[in-house]
């Protein structure tokens, strides 16, 4: 079972509006899924090669709630 941690973040208004627009046209996505996919991809691209991050990204992208790979 994956432990979920809640975060609070301040976003630029333009980014927030773009996110809301995206979510309105993609009802299978939600804010948590977008942020998990985005943050895990960013971290993978900029130097973190942990396989667990790749699993979080893929699970977010394909909307799966599978246990993380160790």
Buried (B, 14 or more C-beta within 10 A) or exposed (E): EEEEEEEEEEEEEEEEEEBEEEBEEEEEBEEEBBBBBEBBBEBBEEEEEEEEBBBBBBBBEEEEEEEBEE
